[in-house]
Amino acid sequence: MSDPLDLFAADRERRRRRAAPLADRMRPRSLDEVAGQTELLDEGAAFRSMVEAGRLVSILLFGPPGTGKTTLARLTASETEAVFEQLSAAAHGVRDVRRVLDEAGRRLGDEGRRTVLFLDEIHRFNKAQQDALLPGVENGTVILVGATTENPFFEVNSPLVSRCTLFRLAPISAGALSGLLDAALSDRERGLGGTGMTIDPDARAALAERAGGDARLALNVLEVAAIVAGGRGRSDITFEDVEEALQRRIVRYDKKGDRHYDVISAFIKSLRGSDPDAALYWLHTMLEAGEDPEFIARRMVIFASEDVGLADPEALSQAVAAAHALAFVGLPEAAYNLSQAVVYLAAAPKSDSVKASMGEARRMVQETPGATVPLHLHSTGGRLVSAEVDGRPPGYLNPHAGPDHLIDQQYLPDEALGNTLYRPTRQGKEAEIADRLEEWDRRLGRPRQHN
């Protein structure tokens, strides 16, 4: 006969599940149901192999919100029949940590069952809390699964990091989120399948893009959009319903269509045209539309050399720093860094001399195949060079020995002599380079075509 207490508990759990948000109801029940994270969950991947083999080790899950950190922690326990314990920095202290470790030690000794201790936002645990975990993690009393949105190497104590294996979770792709939305709409047991709700393809695509790789956000917005549509007497969720659920306008933007190319073109041309207002407008058009921010950052780094170049060498540092900041803090905060770099690039003096000289160099190389390196420029490289003097090929003069570190000698191959590849402009700091080269050319009697 079934235990009545078990029946009551099961009934309570069913009621709780019905009242839970859609994102909680749709939480994956197996590794195969997890959206995205193919690098962790493909057959043969380290994480999947560890869980399926039941050979658990303490791990740190590092990634943006809504990418499945809590889900993977729960599945780590359920698929290995371990006991799942959860603590959070906001609600629990050192005493709670020690209580869990004591219970885990007793359970392991009496029943032979492992305990998975899930610490959400582990970076918020203070040093004393993290230090209290060390003995239990080190001797295997608990299997620690820590979750953090921050880089654990900066935010988690080094001794704890060294005892864990790090797995990085990526934002869930728009395609995987679209599949998750379809599953939620069709699932009659846990999702919205019993409501008869459908979603317009454009609305689904917009929601999948605007969720920013966050499955929890995508499902929460879907649930609200379904309520909005139902309140208006419709069973089809529209683009406008999704906008209302998100509480923001959605920029219509197809990352694979013409508008994608038109907007990035407008962005680059606004930077080149030294219009910071327009450049900021197109930057935030792309960010609001869910454009890949790394794509934007890469284009800015290219622009810094292609269109600003030596007129302001700091432009490249600004663009690279913004790209690093994006990788370090992520959106939405990195929008500050991208905006700063955009204003700097737009306001910088412009020069395309690097682009032009690169093209000239390539053309000259193609026109002089097999050009001979002048003998006095040869590397000795341990080879015996005829008439070698002081480890240098014959005829080579060290510029540092000349006045102002200048020596008149040939550096181009004979086949390319007389060609000027780099022509500095008179823009910004490049004007100083132009003056310096002109003076050197005059003193060395070196012919050069200047702008």
DRENVORO-49348 format. One record per residue (C-alpha): x negated, y negated, z; residue in three letters. Coordinates in steps of 0.02 Angstrom, whole numbers, plus 50000, padded with zeros to 5 digits. Layout:
N
XYZALA ...
END
This chain:
451
500005000050000MET 499364982549957SER 498844971150097ASP 500224957850117PRO 498894945050160LEU 498064948249992ASP 499734945649903LEU 500014929149993PHE 498244923549951ALA 498474928049767ALA 500124918649763ASP 499314903349841ARG 497914904149714GLU 499164904949568ARG 500074889649635ARG 498434880449659ARG 497904884549482ARG 499554878249410ARG 499334861749501ALA 497504859849455ALA 496944848149315PRO 496794855749142LEU 494884854849150ALA 494884865749306ASP 496174877949237ARG 495154880149078MET 493524883349169ARG 492664897949078PRO 492874915149157ARG 491374922849069SER 489784917448983LEU 490604920548814ASP 491934907248852GLU 490674893448888VAL 490684879848756ALA 488994874848684GLY 487344878248774GLN 486794890848644THR 484974889248696GLU 485464896148867LEU 486824908248815LEU 486324916048649ASP 485914934448653GLU 484154936448719GLY 484074918948795ALA 483174918448962ALA 484674912249063PHE 485894924848990ARG 484664939149008SER 484364934849191MET 486224934549233VAL 486684950149134GLU 485244959949211ALA 485744954149386GLY 483944948449415ARG 484354931749491LEU 483064918449532VAL 483314901049603SER 483644888449465ILE 483924870049435LEU 485224865249304LEU 484824848049233PHE 485994839149112GLY 487344825949084PRO 489064826949168PRO 490324839249099GLY 489064850749014THR 489434866149121GLY 488254865549270LYS 489574870449399THR 490314883349281THR 488634891849252LEU 488304891949439ALA 489974900749473ARG 489694913149332LEU 487964916949398THR 488794922749559ALA 490344931249487SER 489454941049350GLU 488224948049477THR 489504950849616GLU 488574938749729ALA 489454928049859VAL 489664910049801PHE 489354895949926GLU 489434877549881GLN 488764862249971LEU 488704843949922SER 487574830149984ALA 489044818750023ALA 489924830950140ALA 488584842350213HIS 486994840450315GLY 485534850750378VAL 486654860250500ARG 487734866250355ASP 486214871550257VAL 485574881850403ARG 487294889450432ARG 487364895450251VAL 485604902450263LEU 486024911850424ASP 487614919350349GLU 486684923750188ALA 485324932550288GLY 486614942550388ARG 487584947050231ARG 486014952750141LEU 485474963450289GLY 487174971050331ASP 487974972750159GLU 486544971050036GLY 487494956949946ARG 486594941849877ARG 487194924049905THR 487174910649771VAL 487084893449853LEU 487664879949733PHE 487084862449774LEU 487964849649667ASP 487004833449640GLU 485504840849727ILE 484544824749693HIS 485654816349824ARG 485074828249961PHE 483814819450073ASN 482084826350109LYS 482624834650272ALA 484064843650185GLN 482954849450043GLN 481574854850163ASP 482834865150262ALA 483174875350104LEU 481364880050072LEU 481204895350187PRO 482824903250122GLY 482354900149941VAL 480574906149963GLU 481024922650048ASN 482534925949936GLY 483864924550072THR 484864913849950VAL 484824911249764ILE 484834892349747LEU 485744884749598VAL 485474866049604GLY 486364854449483ALA 485794836949441THR 486064823749309THR 484344816449351GLU 482634822749301ASN 482234834949443PRO 480364831649429PHE 480714813849488PHE 482194816549605GLU 481944833649689VAL 480564837749812ASN 479054845349725SER 478984860849840PRO 480794864849795LEU 480544861749609VAL 479034873449610SER 480104887649679ARG 481454885849546CYS 481624888849359THR 482254873649265LEU 483614875249133PHE 484114859749036ARG 485904858148975LEU 486254847848819ALA 487814837348784PRO 489124848548706ILE 489274845948518SER 490834838248444ALA 491154854548352GLY 491104864748511ALA 492234852048598LEU 493484853148454SER 493554871948480GLY 493814869348667LEU 495254857248634LEU 496084869848518ASP 495874883448649ALA 496684872548782ALA 498164868748668LEU 498454887048625SER 498134895348794ASP 499844899048872ARG 499164905349037GLU 497954891449083ARG 498144878048952GLY 499524868648862LEU 500094883148754GLY 501784883748838GLY 502164865548799THR 502144867348609GLY 500944852548596MET 499844850548442THR 498554837448400ILE 498274827848240ASP 496584832548161PRO 496004814348161ASP 496464812648344ALA 495564828748388ARG 493994823348293ALA 494014806248377ALA 494234813848550LEU 492834826448521ALA 491664812548467GLU 492144800048602ARG 491984812648743ALA 490104810848723GLY 489724829248750GLY 490734829948912ASP 491964844548913ALA 492804838949075ARG 493154821749002LEU 493804829248839ALA 495044840448930LEU 495594826849051ASN 495944814948907VAL 496874828648812LEU 497984831848962GLU 498414813348981VAL 498674811348793ALA 499884826048797ALA 500864817448937ILE 500884801148837VAL 501514810048680ALA 502824819848778GLY 503434803848861GLY 503744796848688ARG 504744812048636GLY 503404819548524ARG 502514836248524SER 501084830248413ASP 499644820848496ILE 499114806248385THR 497584795248371PHE 498504781548466GLU 498934793648609ASP 497094797948628VAL 496644779348627GLU 497894776048765GLU 497284790848868ALA 495494784648851LEU 496074767048897GLN 495034759848756ARG 495094756848571ARG 494204770048468ILE 493144763648327VAL 493604773748173ARG 491934779948111TYR 491434795248013ASP 489644799748054LYS 489514809747893LYS 490474797847781GLY 490144781547689ASP 490514770647840ARG 489084778847935HIS 487854773547800TYR 488664756447777ASP 488574752247963VAL 486764757747987ILE 486324747947830SER 487194732447898ALA 486254734848062PHE 484534735847981ILE 484904721347862LYS 485494710648008SER 483854714148099LEU 482874710147941ARG 483884694347918GLY 483444688548095SER 485264687848152ASP 485324694548331PRO 487204691948345ASP 487594702848194ALA 486284715648244ALA 487064717348418LEU 488804718748341TYR 488294733248228TRP 487304741548367LEU 488814742048481HIS 489954746948338THR 488894762648321MET 488794765748508LEU 490674763648532GLU 490984775548388ALA 489904789048466GLY 488444787848345GLU 486914797848400ASP 485914784848498PRO 484284793748460GLU 484624790848274PHE 484824772148309ILE 483234771748414ALA 482234780548278ARG 482794767848149ARG 482274753648265MET 480544761148288VAL 480354762448098ILE 480984744648075PHE 479704737948200ALA 478274742748084SER 479164741647916GLU 479924724247935ASP 479044715748081VAL 477354724148078GLY 475844713648124LEU 476834697548128ALA 477244703348305ASP 476364719548355PRO 477344719548519GLU 478924723748420ALA 478374741848403LEU 478074742948591SER 479804736048624GLN 480634748448506ALA 479664763348573VAL 480014758048752ALA 481884757448714ALA 481804774948638ALA 480894781348793HIS 482164772748907ALA 483574781148811LEU 482774798148840ALA 482444794149022PHE 484104786749082VAL 485334790848941GLY 486924781748896LEU 487844771448949PRO 486444762949048GLU 485174764048905ALA 486294752348805ALA 485414738348901TYR 483724744148837ASN 484324746248659LEU 485144729048662SER 483554720948728GLN 482514728848591ALA 483784723948457VAL 483744705748510VAL 481834706148513TYR 481724713948339LEU 482984701948265ALA 482124686748341ALA 480354692348295ALA 479424684848146PRO 479544696447997LYS 478204704047887SER 478274718647767ASP 476394718747738SER 476194735747823VAL 477504743247708LYS 476714735047555ALA 474934740147601SER 475514757947636MET 476264758647462GLY 474684751447384GLU 473594764047476ALA 474664778547417ARG 474634772147239ARG 472754770147241MET 472494787547313VAL 473574794947176GLN 472614785247042GLU 470904790747107THR 471044809347139PRO 469444817147200GLY 468644800447243ALA 466884802447308THR 466444797047484VAL 464944785347474PRO 463384794347531LEU 463004781947672HIS 464734785547747LEU 464504804447756HIS 464644813147922SER 463094822447973THR 464154834848073GLY 462604844648118GLY 462114846047935ARG 460394841447875LEU 460574825947767VAL 459124820947659SER 458144806447733ALA 459304805947886GLU 458774791848004VAL 459214792148190ASP 460634804348158GLY 461384793148023ARG 461504796047836PRO 460274785847735PRO 460854768347695GLY 462174767047831TYR 462124750847930LEU 462964749848100ASN 464114734448101PRO 463814732248287HIS 462014727748248ALA 462524713148139GLY 463004695448189PRO 464784695448257ASP 464784714348226HIS 464874711948038LEU 463814720347903ILE 464064719047715ASP 464174736747647GLN 465334747247538GLN 466734757147620TYR 467914760747474LEU 467414774247350PRO 466714768347185ASP 468344773247098GLU 469364760947204ALA 468174746247216LEU 468914729047185GLY 470664733247250ASN 471514724147392THR 472764735247482LEU 473204724847635TYR 473774706947608ARG 474264698647773PRO 475684686247777THR 475674669647870ARG 477064675347986GLN 476844675048176GLY 475284683348244LYS 474854690148072GLU 474304672548025ALA 472864674848147GLU 472394691048060ILE 472454682347891ALA 471304668447953ASP 470094680948028ARG 469994691547869LEU 469754676147761GLU 468294670647869GLU 467514687947865TRP 467744689247676ASP 466924672147654ARG 465434676647762ARG 465194693747682LEU 465524687847505GLY 466904700747494ARG 468234697547359PRO 470024698747423ARG 471694692947359GLN 472594683747498HIS 474424678847507ASN 
END
